Amino acid sequence: MAQILKFNKVFKNYGNTSVIRDLNFSISRGEIIALLGVNGAGKTTTIKMMLGQEIPTSGTIELFDKNPQDPEARISVGMTPQNIEFPEGILALEILQFIHAHYPNPFSVLEMIQKFELTSFLKTKASKLSGGQKRRLALALAFIGNPSIVFLDEPTTGLDVESRKTLLNIIRDYSKQGKTIFLTTHYLEEIEQIATRIIFLQNGQIKADGSVNEIKNLANSSETNVTFYSQFPISLDHFKFIESIEHENNYFIIKTTNPDALIYELVENKVPFRNLQITRENLESAFIHLSKGN
Ligand SMILES: Nc1ncnc2c1ncn2[C@@H]1O[C@H](COP(=O)(O)OP(=O)(O)OP(=O)(O)O)[C@@H](O)[C@H]1O
């Protein structure tokens, strides 16, 4: 896959504070990348550097083999900022038409209106729109230029449930056309649904980089739950693969590092059970695990 964005030994300081420390990674066509990390980890700073809005203190960033500030690179980029403000007095429709006119090969204004369901507020002044309406307009503006890569900083914040679903579908469809999406969000269940890759930042450094399953597996070692129902008195004291047991109303909840071996032990010891369930890690526990680690 062709690489469209490269970070090479990138550092960023604000005054004496080191915010981004030695970022090295590349991004290819068709990826949906979620940049995750706790508040202050450096996500927005990273996106701003990709967009040429902040300059690295040292190291290099190449966007389409160019400096991110180069207009030739910027013409293939769409973005929404975390905080959206529009100029006073301009209608939503006028902003769409204005931005549309800046791109050589844009989607039609009508297509964006339909996709992002903007019809009901096209004749409203953009600065007077509700938070969710502003967000939908900003998203339409991010996509209208038919960009090769779209940067979305917390794009679903303020969106209602339907609009969220719509956006996730738009993102999925867009990546199927070979376009790249780079986003930050604090809604992990959305990431599980769409991301092809997660980059996890901690204190300005990459702590993990992989598929959703690979990231989940990082936390898997200590926190897989095996639950089952057994109405018989059983002792599991001598079992090797048990980290901890909770027992309530004939339900056993066992934490284990090795669910396969535990189930083998249950069967081998003829423990009577039913309704056995293995609960794999969700992304949230992986996130907590990664955030707590050093
Ligand atoms: N212009 C600035 N001047 C000084 N410090 C800054 C500036 N911008 C960001 N920082 C600091 O850099 C660190 C990273 O901030 P950044 O906004 O990139 O984090 P984030 O991961 O996007 O956080 P959040 O999830 O809260 O949006 C924070 O400690 C922040 O205070």
The ligand as a Gaussian input file, in Angstrom:
#p B3LYP/6-31G(d) Opt

LIG

0 1
 N       -0.336000      25.898000      22.333000
 C        0.071000      25.238000      23.413000
 N        0.919000      25.803000      24.290000
 C        1.352000      25.130000      25.380000
 N        1.007000      23.852000      25.677000
 C        0.162000      23.242000      24.834000
 C       -0.362000      23.891000      23.663000
 N       -1.164000      23.021000      23.022000
 C       -1.165000      21.899000      23.755000
 N       -0.374000      22.037000      24.838000
 C       -0.114000      20.985000      25.851000
 O        0.294000      19.833000      25.165000
 C       -0.211000      18.669000      25.785000
 C       -0.946000      17.833000      24.737000
 O       -2.124000      18.542000      24.346000
 P       -3.102000      17.990000      23.219000
 O       -4.178000      19.011000      23.042000
 O       -2.304000      17.608000      22.035000
 O       -3.677000      16.686000      23.936000
 P       -4.879000      15.739000      23.499000
 O       -4.349000      14.341000      23.562000
 O       -5.455000      16.190000      22.206000
 O       -5.909000      15.983000      24.677000
 P       -7.548000      15.941000      24.697000
 O       -7.941000      14.501000      24.691000
 O       -7.832000      16.594000      26.016000
 O       -8.052000      16.731000      23.525000
 C       -1.095000      19.142000      26.933000
 O       -0.350000      19.033000      28.124000
 C       -1.378000      20.588000      26.600000
 O       -1.506000      21.352000      27.785000

